[in-house]
Amino acid sequence: MRRMPHEKLLDDARAISDDIVRLRRAIHAEPELGLQTPKTSAKVREALAHLPLEWHEGTSTTGLVAILKGGGGEGRSVLLRGDMDALPMPEETGLDFASQVPGVMHACGHDAHTAMLAGAAELLCRRKDALKGEVRFMFQPGEEGHHGARFMLEDGLLDPLPDAAFALHVFPNAPHGMVGGRQGPLLAAADQFVVAVKGKGGHASLPHETIDPVPVACEIVTALQAMVTRKFSVFDPVVLTVGRVSGGTTFNVVPDHAEIEGTMRSLSPENRQKLRDGLVRMAEGIAGAHGLSADVRIVEGFPVTICAGAAVDFGEATARRLFGEGAFLRLDDPIMGAEDFAYVLEQVPGAMFFLGVSHEGEDWTQCCGIHSTRMIVDETVMPQGAAFLAGLAEAFLANGFD
């Protein structure tokens, strides 16, 4: 007989709302960067110390995996993930629990992700006897460009791999309480590039006696924009943005070198490689045509976040069952941001979903978005996030993606 998630799951999540909010605020006030988030990890361990969880830690990060073994015997395994690290930026929210660490802020909602995951752990532990199989709670540092998920995988913290994996990301620029997702590419692969154009400097009044790298760098920038529009299909889009062009020290000196730095976003592994190859070919070729050289360095970022169709359908059904028929939004298009949960989804079928955390009734299109110094989370939505994560796990253990 097909079992459905506990009908009181959302009510039970709201009953522990104070605990979820308290943990979120404690984490928000003491944000940490990168792969080492010991204070945040300690807060998670302390908040969940009373639960029957089996804890595992790796060597590369302060990441944690807590395992809940159901009382119903052997069965499927499902992973729920929340990220823990913050961003190197100031906070200007004016909140009573604002960051106490200068220049560091939870501006991407990872504090809420961690607290909602802890809430899901509380809810599922209370249902332990009815669960068949196991739930793994992945508390991960180093999402903001540090490849934390990859390090946790390499440390073996997810071995053996689970049967399914889910993550939830808050989104201020979305309707209050709305859950969103899409099949296939949800978020882009992201790579960073630096092009160093090397010439021969000299006096600005005698440019013919120099090999000026500045106009060559500018030509490369323009050519890269043309390459994107002429070499890539609009139906498998890429984005290349030059964010920094630098060269020289003063107005009357031709510099020896100029630098171009930017980001490349793509929605397929094929175009990701094609974009890298095209960048190198274009930069080296243009520089060479002018008698200069160009050194190209590509810093590999996260892969494409690809959500399994069955997992997205399953998430939609879970959201509607828990919150009502209008609770789920199918996203028409991918988002060109990047997410290192992609490393998990490369190996495990699953999906990432978004949760609208704008305040009810406000114009969510005007809210400060993620990575803003004034980004705000409506904490009344957080019990819904905890219930959704718990509902995903409970339903998957009972029925798989069916």
Secondary structure, DSSP 4 states (H G I P E B T S, - for coil): ------TTHHHHHHHTHHHHHHHHHHHHHS---TT--HHHHHHHHHHTTTS--EEEE-SSSS-EEEEEE-TT-S--EEEEEEE---BSS---S--TT--SSTT-B--SSHHHHHHHHHHHHHHHHTTGGG--SEEEEEEE---SSS-HHHHHHHTTTTPSPPSEEEEEEEESSS-TT-EEE-SEEEE-EEEEEEEEEE-B-EETT-GGGSB-HHHHHHHHHHHHHHHHHHHS-TTS-EEEEEEEEEE-SSTTEE-SEEEEEEEEEESSHHHHHHHHHHHHHHHHHHHHHTT-EEEEEEE-----EEE-HHHHHHHHHHHHHHH-GGGEEE-SS-BS---TTHHHHTTS-EEEEEEE-SPTTS-GGGS--TT-TT----GGGHHHHHHHHHHHHHHHHHHTT-
